Amino acid sequence: MPDPTPLDPVAAIDRLRAAFGGPAAHRTLHAKGRFYAGTFTPTAEAGALGRARHLHEPTPVLVRWSNAGGNAAVPDPKPDIRGMSVKFRLTDGTSTDLLGQTSPRFPTDDPEEFVAMTEASVHKLTFPLFLARHPRMVPAIVAGVRGKAISSPVTFAETTFYPIHAYGWLDAGGRRTWVRYSFVPTATKADRLERRFTGPDRLFEEIAARLDRGPVTHEVRVQVAGEGHDPHSATSVWKGARELVAGRIVVAEALPDQEDAGPVVFDPTRVVDGVELSDDPILRYRPVAYTESVSRRG
């Protein structure tokens, strides 16, 4: 795989902020979101593959559901990618994060191409031209269209999220298994509230009302890499990979703003003992971009 084009994180954040025109105090992407509390409960299958503490015992989680854009003023009914970030707070005081999005595949391994794609996607006329110049990215975009990644869902509770990157699980003997996650909802149309939500904050109003009624659950499923599956590329497709249920995230309540005392950062490179990072260029680039973005939120 060729090395990605070097991209200064300062320039990357400048360009992304300019594309969306959001306030400086907000996140560069996923600016609009709210926090929720829940619990992750693992399965025995997950514990057999990984020694990480949260794969062996119930673990509190901080969840943030969000819209992907960089301007928090954009109303919820507008089609957008949605996000589900999860911070697992282990009982030994450490934490690890997963960041899911509604797009099932990532279009590039090059941070420069991702920023350029995001800039182009803001304008309907420029995006087709961008894809014509980057045909390698088209299959991932088509997969997202088929999966309704950019949509206006009824509720976060019925939405599937994909953390995209692969992680290495180490078992008690140090044997490594590469896995990829998805957060798959258990809610169905039959579970919907009688009230219809239509306002600019309708997704967050709906999920608050739903949580007043009871918890919201997503199964944590993982694909297990086999022969020919590349864990070091966000664009790779793991055809025929074995899948198992690693546990369940049960969100129980909405929380007040958790950032009154400062930014809360969900970092996909924050891992704990028993979990290893791949050499995925997008994954490795994200923390330097986040550091620059967070520096502008203080």
ZAGU-103654 format. One record per residue (C-alpha): residue number from 1; x, y, z. Coordinates in pm, 1 decimal. Layout:
+-----+----------+----------+----------+
: num :     east :    north :       up :
+-----+----------+----------+----------+
: NUM :        X :        Y :        Z :
...
+-----+----------+----------+----------+
END
This chain:
+-----+----------+----------+----------+
: num :     east :    north :       up :
+-----+----------+----------+----------+
:   1 :      0.0 :      0.0 :      0.0 :
:   2 :    148.4 :    343.1 :    -89.8 :
:   3 :    211.1 :    586.0 :    192.8 :
:   4 :    -72.3 :    837.2 :    234.5 :
:   5 :    -10.6 :   1196.7 :    137.2 :
:   6 :    130.1 :   1384.8 :    440.3 :
:   7 :   -125.7 :   1627.4 :    580.0 :
:   8 :    -54.3 :   1886.7 :    846.0 :
:   9 :   -328.0 :   1847.1 :   1113.7 :
:  10 :   -353.2 :   2226.4 :   1146.0 :
:  11 :   -432.7 :   2251.2 :    775.1 :
:  12 :   -675.1 :   1959.3 :    798.0 :
:  13 :   -877.0 :   2121.9 :   1077.8 :
:  14 :   -866.2 :   2461.6 :    904.2 :
:  15 :  -1010.8 :   2308.5 :    588.7 :
:  16 :  -1280.2 :   2103.5 :    763.4 :
:  17 :  -1395.0 :   2399.9 :    971.0 :
:  18 :  -1407.5 :   2619.1 :    663.9 :
:  19 :  -1619.4 :   2360.5 :    481.5 :
:  20 :  -1891.4 :   2355.1 :    747.3 :
:  21 :  -1864.4 :   2704.3 :    891.4 :
:  22 :  -1939.4 :   2589.4 :   1244.8 :
:  23 :  -1845.7 :   2782.0 :   1560.3 :
:  24 :  -1487.5 :   2745.9 :   1680.8 :
:  25 :  -1597.4 :   2618.2 :   2021.4 :
:  26 :  -1761.3 :   2308.2 :   1873.8 :
:  27 :  -1617.9 :   1980.8 :   1745.3 :
:  28 :  -1477.7 :   2001.4 :   1394.0 :
:  29 :  -1699.2 :   1708.1 :   1292.4 :
:  30 :  -1996.4 :   1557.0 :   1476.8 :
:  31 :  -2057.2 :   1900.2 :   1627.0 :
:  32 :  -2417.0 :   1826.9 :   1724.8 :
:  33 :  -2453.7 :   1551.7 :   1981.7 :
:  34 :  -2562.5 :   1461.8 :   2332.6 :
:  35 :  -2442.1 :   1229.0 :   2606.5 :
:  36 :  -2598.6 :    917.2 :   2755.2 :
:  37 :  -2511.5 :    662.4 :   3024.8 :
:  38 :  -2528.8 :    288.1 :   2995.6 :
:  39 :  -2360.2 :    -46.5 :   3051.0 :
:  40 :  -2173.0 :   -287.6 :   2825.8 :
:  41 :  -2214.7 :   -654.8 :   2914.1 :
:  42 :  -1982.6 :   -895.4 :   2726.5 :
:  43 :  -2046.4 :  -1249.7 :   2609.0 :
:  44 :  -1841.8 :  -1558.9 :   2689.7 :
:  45 :  -1736.7 :  -1575.7 :   2322.9 :
:  46 :  -1575.2 :  -1233.7 :   2347.6 :
:  47 :  -1397.5 :  -1327.0 :   2669.9 :
:  48 :  -1254.0 :  -1638.7 :   2507.5 :
:  49 :  -1082.3 :  -1427.9 :   2239.8 :
:  50 :   -970.6 :  -1129.1 :   2446.7 :
:  51 :   -826.2 :  -1072.2 :   2794.9 :
:  52 :   -925.8 :   -704.0 :   2815.0 :
:  53 :  -1114.4 :   -641.5 :   3138.2 :
:  54 :  -1430.6 :   -509.1 :   2972.9 :
:  55 :  -1461.9 :   -834.3 :   2777.5 :
:  56 :  -1503.8 :  -1020.5 :   3107.2 :
:  57 :  -1730.3 :   -805.9 :   3323.6 :
:  58 :  -2010.2 :   -549.3 :   3292.5 :
:  59 :  -1860.8 :   -206.3 :   3228.4 :
:  60 :  -2014.8 :    143.4 :   3251.1 :
:  61 :  -2017.4 :    330.6 :   2921.0 :
:  62 :  -2052.3 :    693.6 :   2818.2 :
:  63 :  -2232.1 :    718.8 :   2483.2 :
:  64 :  -2259.4 :   1016.7 :   2251.1 :
:  65 :  -2506.2 :   1004.9 :   1962.1 :
:  66 :  -2441.8 :   1272.4 :   1702.3 :
:  67 :  -2483.5 :   1411.8 :   1353.0 :
:  68 :  -2166.1 :   1403.8 :   1144.4 :
:  69 :  -2154.0 :   1760.5 :   1017.5 :
:  70 :  -1938.1 :   2034.7 :   1161.0 :
:  71 :  -2219.6 :   2282.2 :   1225.8 :
:  72 :  -2438.0 :   2208.3 :   1528.1 :
:  73 :  -2711.0 :   2441.7 :   1400.1 :
:  74 :  -2803.9 :   2208.6 :   1111.6 :
:  75 :  -3148.1 :   2055.7 :   1184.6 :
:  76 :  -3186.7 :   1682.9 :   1244.5 :
:  77 :  -3421.9 :   1620.5 :    949.0 :
:  78 :  -3141.6 :   1705.3 :    704.5 :
:  79 :  -2981.4 :   1385.7 :    565.6 :
:  80 :  -2643.6 :   1319.1 :    725.0 :
:  81 :  -2417.1 :   1044.3 :    850.0 :
:  82 :  -2487.1 :    977.0 :   1219.6 :
:  83 :  -2244.2 :    873.8 :   1491.8 :
:  84 :  -2237.2 :    664.2 :   1806.3 :
:  85 :  -1924.0 :    708.6 :   2017.6 :
:  86 :  -1870.7 :    482.5 :   2317.7 :
:  87 :  -1628.2 :    525.2 :   2607.3 :
:  88 :  -1584.2 :    204.4 :   2809.4 :
:  89 :  -1491.0 :    298.0 :   3166.9 :
:  90 :  -1314.5 :     -5.2 :   3309.6 :
:  91 :  -1321.7 :    -83.5 :   3679.1 :
:  92 :   -941.9 :    -41.8 :   3706.5 :
:  93 :   -977.1 :    328.0 :   3616.2 :
:  94 :   -867.8 :    299.3 :   3252.4 :
:  95 :  -1088.7 :    358.6 :   2950.4 :
:  96 :  -1107.2 :    271.4 :   2583.0 :
:  97 :  -1312.9 :    424.7 :   2303.2 :
:  98 :  -1493.9 :    312.9 :   1988.9 :
:  99 :  -1636.4 :    558.7 :   1734.5 :
: 100 :  -1913.6 :    427.0 :   1513.0 :
: 101 :  -2072.3 :    585.5 :   1208.2 :
: 102 :  -2360.5 :    486.2 :    983.2 :
: 103 :  -2137.1 :    433.2 :    679.5 :
: 104 :  -2036.6 :     63.0 :    667.5 :
: 105 :  -1713.6 :    127.5 :    475.3 :
: 106 :  -1447.0 :    398.2 :    475.0 :
: 107 :  -1364.4 :    535.0 :    129.2 :
: 108 :   -988.4 :    595.9 :    158.5 :
: 109 :   -672.2 :    520.9 :    352.9 :
: 110 :   -535.4 :    868.3 :    284.2 :
: 111 :   -618.1 :   1153.9 :    529.0 :
: 112 :   -568.2 :   1412.7 :    251.9 :
: 113 :   -825.4 :   1237.9 :     32.4 :
: 114 :  -1071.6 :   1218.0 :    321.7 :
: 115 :  -1048.4 :   1591.3 :    390.2 :
: 116 :  -1082.9 :   1670.9 :     19.9 :
: 117 :  -1385.8 :   1440.3 :     -5.2 :
: 118 :  -1548.7 :   1608.2 :    294.9 :
: 119 :  -1491.6 :   1951.6 :    141.9 :
: 120 :  -1645.3 :   1836.6 :   -187.1 :
: 121 :  -1942.0 :   1665.7 :    -20.2 :
: 122 :  -2071.0 :   1995.5 :    119.0 :
: 123 :  -2165.9 :   2102.7 :   -234.3 :
: 124 :  -2388.7 :   1881.2 :   -449.9 :
: 125 :  -2224.9 :   1999.5 :   -772.8 :
: 126 :  -1864.8 :   1937.6 :   -665.9 :
: 127 :  -1906.3 :   1591.2 :   -514.6 :
: 128 :  -1974.3 :   1401.8 :   -842.6 :
: 129 :  -1672.9 :   1572.5 :   -996.1 :
: 130 :  -1460.3 :   1469.0 :   -699.6 :
: 131 :  -1569.2 :   1105.6 :   -732.4 :
: 132 :  -1495.8 :   1110.9 :  -1103.9 :
: 133 :  -1137.3 :   1204.1 :  -1016.6 :
: 134 :  -1120.4 :    940.1 :   -739.1 :
: 135 :  -1289.8 :    627.7 :   -879.3 :
: 136 :  -1129.8 :    403.9 :   -612.0 :
: 137 :  -1362.2 :    563.6 :   -356.0 :
: 138 :  -1682.9 :    493.0 :   -546.4 :
: 139 :  -1748.0 :    136.3 :   -415.6 :
: 140 :  -1742.9 :    254.8 :    -53.1 :
: 141 :  -1974.2 :    544.7 :   -136.9 :
: 142 :  -2212.9 :    307.2 :   -316.8 :
: 143 :  -2209.3 :     74.2 :    -13.4 :
: 144 :  -2303.8 :    370.6 :    203.4 :
: 145 :  -2590.3 :    466.5 :    -26.9 :
: 146 :  -2722.0 :    110.7 :    -23.6 :
: 147 :  -2696.1 :    102.1 :    354.6 :
: 148 :  -2870.9 :    441.1 :    385.4 :
: 149 :  -2566.7 :    581.3 :    566.4 :
: 150 :  -2661.2 :    937.1 :    474.1 :
: 151 :  -3023.3 :    957.9 :    574.7 :
: 152 :  -3272.4 :   1109.6 :    814.0 :
: 153 :  -3353.2 :    818.1 :   1046.7 :
: 154 :  -3655.9 :    802.6 :   1271.2 :
: 155 :  -3442.4 :    725.7 :   1575.5 :
: 156 :  -3088.1 :    647.5 :   1686.9 :
: 157 :  -3237.5 :    338.6 :   1853.3 :
: 158 :  -3299.3 :    166.8 :   1517.5 :
: 159 :  -2968.7 :    268.6 :   1357.2 :
: 160 :  -2662.3 :     49.6 :   1296.7 :
: 161 :  -2319.5 :    204.7 :   1351.8 :
: 162 :  -1979.1 :     83.6 :   1227.3 :
: 163 :  -1653.9 :    167.7 :   1408.1 :
: 164 :  -1468.6 :     88.2 :   1079.1 :
: 165 :  -1117.9 :     20.7 :   1213.9 :
: 166 :   -981.7 :   -321.0 :   1309.0 :
: 167 :   -835.3 :   -395.1 :   1651.9 :
: 168 :   -622.2 :   -680.9 :   1777.4 :
: 169 :   -765.7 :   -874.6 :   2072.2 :
: 170 :   -504.3 :  -1057.0 :   2278.4 :
: 171 :   -611.4 :  -1358.2 :   2481.9 :
: 172 :   -457.9 :  -1477.2 :   2809.4 :
: 173 :   -181.7 :  -1654.7 :   2617.8 :
: 174 :    -96.7 :  -1350.8 :   2402.9 :
: 175 :   -256.7 :  -1487.6 :   2086.3 :
: 176 :   -393.8 :  -1209.7 :   1865.5 :
: 177 :   -727.8 :  -1204.1 :   1684.7 :
: 178 :   -814.0 :   -911.9 :   1457.2 :
: 179 :  -1174.4 :   -793.2 :   1486.0 :
: 180 :  -1402.1 :   -525.8 :   1346.8 :
: 181 :  -1705.9 :   -400.3 :   1535.5 :
: 182 :  -2061.8 :   -301.6 :   1456.1 :
: 183 :  -2333.5 :   -171.2 :   1689.3 :
: 184 :  -2658.8 :   -333.2 :   1577.4 :
: 185 :  -2990.9 :   -213.7 :   1725.0 :
: 186 :  -3244.9 :   -446.5 :   1879.6 :
: 187 :  -3529.6 :   -193.0 :   1841.9 :
: 188 :  -3775.2 :   -232.2 :   1552.8 :
: 189 :  -4055.9 :    -29.0 :   1398.3 :
: 190 :  -4295.6 :   -202.0 :   1636.8 :
: 191 :  -4112.8 :    -36.7 :   1929.9 :
: 192 :  -4167.3 :    320.0 :   1810.4 :
: 193 :  -4331.6 :    580.5 :   2025.5 :
: 194 :  -4681.5 :    696.2 :   1938.4 :
: 195 :  -4569.8 :   1058.8 :   1924.6 :
: 196 :  -4411.6 :   1179.1 :   1599.9 :
: 197 :  -4107.1 :   1405.7 :   1628.7 :
: 198 :  -4057.6 :   1666.8 :   1355.9 :
: 199 :  -3855.9 :   1960.7 :   1490.1 :
: 200 :  -3492.7 :   2061.8 :   1428.9 :
: 201 :  -3380.4 :   1853.5 :   1729.2 :
: 202 :  -3618.0 :   1565.1 :   1666.0 :
: 203 :  -3361.8 :   1283.2 :   1694.9 :
: 204 :  -3251.6 :   1397.4 :   2039.3 :
: 205 :  -3606.7 :   1469.5 :   2152.8 :
: 206 :  -3714.6 :   1124.2 :   2036.1 :
: 207 :  -3432.9 :    938.4 :   2209.6 :
: 208 :  -3494.0 :   1130.4 :   2533.8 :
: 209 :  -3862.4 :   1035.8 :   2526.2 :
: 210 :  -3775.3 :    676.5 :   2440.5 :
: 211 :  -3532.8 :    652.8 :   2733.1 :
: 212 :  -3803.6 :    785.9 :   2963.9 :
: 213 :  -3995.3 :    473.2 :   2862.4 :
: 214 :  -3706.7 :    228.3 :   2896.4 :
: 215 :  -3349.3 :    139.9 :   2790.1 :
: 216 :  -3214.6 :    133.0 :   2434.6 :
: 217 :  -2999.0 :   -162.8 :   2333.6 :
: 218 :  -2737.6 :   -220.6 :   2063.1 :
: 219 :  -2568.0 :   -556.2 :   2017.3 :
: 220 :  -2192.1 :   -529.7 :   1979.8 :
: 221 :  -2102.7 :   -766.3 :   1698.7 :
: 222 :  -1753.9 :   -834.9 :   1567.1 :
: 223 :  -1620.1 :   -976.6 :   1246.6 :
: 224 :  -1322.4 :  -1204.6 :   1306.7 :
: 225 :  -1050.2 :  -1170.3 :   1045.0 :
: 226 :   -953.4 :  -1475.7 :    846.5 :
: 227 :   -708.8 :  -1551.4 :    569.7 :
: 228 :   -681.1 :  -1265.4 :    321.5 :
: 229 :   -850.2 :  -1007.9 :    547.1 :
: 230 :   -641.6 :   -692.5 :    591.5 :
: 231 :   -673.1 :   -529.3 :    936.5 :
: 232 :   -441.5 :   -241.7 :    843.5 :
: 233 :   -669.9 :    -71.5 :    589.9 :
: 234 :   -997.7 :    107.2 :    662.9 :
: 235 :  -1106.9 :     35.9 :    304.7 :
: 236 :  -1062.0 :   -341.8 :    314.2 :
: 237 :  -1366.7 :   -567.8 :    286.5 :
: 238 :  -1371.9 :   -885.7 :    495.0 :
: 239 :  -1583.3 :  -1113.2 :    278.4 :
: 240 :  -1691.9 :  -1431.8 :    450.7 :
: 241 :  -1556.4 :  -1327.6 :    791.3 :
: 242 :  -1694.0 :  -1513.2 :   1090.7 :
: 243 :  -1921.9 :  -1297.7 :   1304.4 :
: 244 :  -2006.4 :  -1324.5 :   1672.4 :
: 245 :  -2197.2 :  -1124.1 :   1930.5 :
: 246 :  -1942.5 :   -974.1 :   2169.5 :
: 247 :  -2195.1 :   -819.1 :   2407.1 :
: 248 :  -2466.2 :   -558.7 :   2446.3 :
: 249 :  -2463.2 :   -186.4 :   2510.7 :
: 250 :  -2772.3 :    -89.4 :   2706.8 :
: 251 :  -2823.9 :    286.8 :   2728.8 :
: 252 :  -3036.2 :    371.7 :   3030.1 :
: 253 :  -3053.8 :    751.1 :   3057.2 :
: 254 :  -2978.9 :   1085.9 :   2898.8 :
: 255 :  -2711.7 :   1292.7 :   3072.1 :
: 256 :  -2662.8 :   1667.7 :   3109.9 :
: 257 :  -2384.6 :   1825.6 :   2908.2 :
: 258 :  -2063.1 :   1646.9 :   3008.5 :
: 259 :  -1837.5 :   1921.7 :   2875.3 :
: 260 :  -1903.6 :   2197.8 :   3126.3 :
: 261 :  -1561.7 :   2126.1 :   3277.4 :
: 262 :  -1389.0 :   2085.8 :   2939.7 :
: 263 :  -1397.8 :   1881.8 :   2619.6 :
: 264 :  -1478.4 :   1510.8 :   2634.0 :
: 265 :  -1264.7 :   1331.6 :   2375.4 :
: 266 :  -1352.0 :    998.3 :   2217.3 :
: 267 :  -1023.6 :    871.6 :   2070.3 :
: 268 :  -1024.3 :    544.2 :   1872.0 :
: 269 :   -654.6 :    496.0 :   1949.5 :
: 270 :   -720.0 :    493.7 :   2325.9 :
: 271 :   -687.7 :    125.6 :   2411.6 :
: 272 :   -629.8 :    -87.0 :   2722.4 :
: 273 :   -433.9 :   -398.9 :   2804.0 :
: 274 :   -551.5 :   -677.4 :   2577.3 :
: 275 :   -635.0 :   -452.1 :   2280.3 :
: 276 :   -386.4 :   -350.2 :   2009.4 :
: 277 :   -405.1 :    -93.0 :   1729.7 :
: 278 :   -361.1 :   -180.2 :   1365.3 :
: 279 :   -134.5 :     16.2 :   1131.2 :
: 280 :   -438.7 :    163.7 :    955.7 :
: 281 :   -322.8 :    510.8 :    833.4 :
: 282 :   -660.0 :    674.9 :    900.8 :
: 283 :   -671.8 :    535.0 :   1254.3 :
: 284 :   -316.1 :    648.9 :   1326.2 :
: 285 :   -386.0 :    998.1 :   1192.5 :
: 286 :   -701.1 :   1061.8 :   1394.1 :
: 287 :   -543.5 :   1146.0 :   1734.9 :
: 288 :   -319.6 :   1420.7 :   1593.4 :
: 289 :   -620.4 :   1575.3 :   1420.2 :
: 290 :   -826.2 :   1546.4 :   1740.4 :
: 291 :   -551.9 :   1713.6 :   1942.3 :
: 292 :   -555.7 :   2010.1 :   1705.8 :
: 293 :   -936.0 :   2026.0 :   1706.6 :
: 294 :   -959.2 :   2007.4 :   2086.3 :
: 295 :   -701.5 :   2287.6 :   2121.2 :
: 296 :   -954.7 :   2517.2 :   1951.3 :
: 297 :  -1243.1 :   2423.8 :   2178.5 :
: 298 :  -1096.8 :   2544.6 :   2506.6 :
+-----+----------+----------+----------+
END
